[in-house]
Amino acid sequence: MIHKLYVARRERRLYQKDVARKIGIHPQTYHEKERGKKDFTLREAKALTKLFGCTLNDLFQDLKGGEKNEDQNKRMAFIK
């Protein structure tokens, strides 16, 4: 799960289907991406930052002081 993304969505009282529509993807696809089963595209990630008013790091960087596992490093390299 991308915890920061989940928290940002819940703080704004949005459902997954609401965010999915706002960034132009199917709700089921958004669910899989928020859960970490699929990766967001750069376009989708940028749309999320605009929607939530934050940076890519705010949403996608690990909570543990920047420590990331290998899969997260690959995802962040793709986003950069």
C-alpha positions as CSV (number, residue, x, y, z in Angstrom):
1,M,0.0,0.0,0.0
2,I,1.2,3.5,-0.7
3,H,0.3,4.7,2.8
4,K,0.8,8.5,2.2
5,L,-1.4,8.4,-0.8
6,Y,-4.1,6.6,1.1
7,V,-3.8,9.1,4.0
8,A,-4.0,12.1,1.6
9,R,-7.1,10.7,0.0
10,R,-8.8,10.0,3.3
11,E,-8.0,13.4,4.7
12,R,-9.8,14.9,1.8
13,R,-12.7,12.5,2.3
14,L,-12.4,11.2,-1.2
15,Y,-13.3,7.7,-2.4
16,Q,-10.9,5.7,-4.6
17,K,-13.5,6.1,-7.4
18,D,-13.5,9.9,-7.0
19,V,-9.7,10.1,-7.4
20,A,-9.7,7.6,-10.3
21,R,-12.1,9.8,-12.2
22,K,-10.2,13.0,-11.5
23,I,-6.9,11.5,-12.8
24,G,-8.6,9.7,-15.7
25,I,-8.3,6.0,-14.9
26,H,-10.7,3.2,-14.0
27,P,-11.6,2.9,-10.3
28,Q,-10.4,-0.8,-10.2
29,T,-7.0,0.3,-11.7
30,Y,-6.7,3.0,-9.1
31,H,-7.4,0.5,-6.4
32,E,-4.6,-1.8,-7.6
33,K,-2.2,1.1,-7.9
34,E,-3.0,2.6,-4.4
35,R,-2.5,-0.9,-3.0
36,G,0.9,-1.1,-4.7
37,K,0.0,-4.0,-7.0
38,K,0.6,-1.8,-10.1
39,D,2.7,1.4,-10.7
40,F,1.3,4.8,-11.4
41,T,2.4,6.3,-14.7
42,L,4.2,9.7,-14.6
43,R,1.1,11.4,-15.9
44,E,-1.0,9.9,-13.2
45,A,1.5,10.7,-10.5
46,K,1.7,14.3,-11.6
47,A,-2.1,14.5,-11.6
48,L,-2.2,13.2,-8.1
49,T,0.3,15.9,-6.9
50,K,-1.9,18.6,-8.4
51,L,-5.0,17.0,-6.9
52,F,-3.5,16.8,-3.4
53,G,-1.3,19.9,-3.6
54,C,1.9,18.2,-2.8
55,T,5.1,16.8,-4.4
56,L,5.9,13.4,-5.7
57,N,8.1,12.7,-2.7
58,D,5.3,13.7,-0.4
59,L,3.1,10.9,-1.8
60,F,5.5,8.2,-2.8
61,Q,8.6,8.4,-0.5
62,D,8.6,5.8,2.3
63,L,7.7,7.0,5.8
64,K,10.9,5.5,7.4
65,G,13.2,8.5,6.9
66,G,13.7,7.8,3.2
67,E,14.6,4.2,3.5
68,K,13.1,2.3,0.6
69,N,13.1,-1.3,-0.5
70,E,14.3,-2.4,-3.9
71,D,10.9,-2.2,-5.5
72,Q,10.3,1.3,-4.3
73,N,13.7,2.4,-5.6
74,K,12.7,1.1,-9.0
75,R,9.4,3.0,-8.9
76,M,11.0,6.2,-7.8
77,A,13.6,5.9,-10.6
78,F,10.8,5.6,-13.1
79,I,9.0,8.7,-11.7
80,K,12.1,10.8,-11.7
